[in-house]
Amino acid sequence: MEHIKNDILDYLKNSSFMDSTTRLNDNDSLTQNGIMDSIGILELMDYICEKYSIEIPEDMLTPEYFDSLQGITDLIVKLTK
């Protein structure tokens, strides 16, 4: 699971959502910390779908899964099993 978190962090940094000095804990809110907005979340969803060859069901498009590194990692783990 750590490699998934690192992939997401790399994506956020490479896509200029955060800079290399920003520290983010697993459960920090991406929206409340100003890292992502609704458009950014859509771009992140596209990245996840392509990178992990998954489709994200509508019922999983919630802040529980898309507002923290831990939530995103949990989503990917569930959908790739």
Secondary structure as GFF3:
##gff-version 3
##sequence-region A 1 81
A	DSSP	alpha_helix	2	14	.	.	.	ID=ss1
A	DSSP	alpha_helix	38	52	.	.	.	ID=ss2
A	DSSP	three_ten_helix	58	60	.	.	.	ID=ss3
A	DSSP	alpha_helix	63	66	.	.	.	ID=ss4
A	DSSP	alpha_helix	69	80	.	.	.	ID=ss5
###
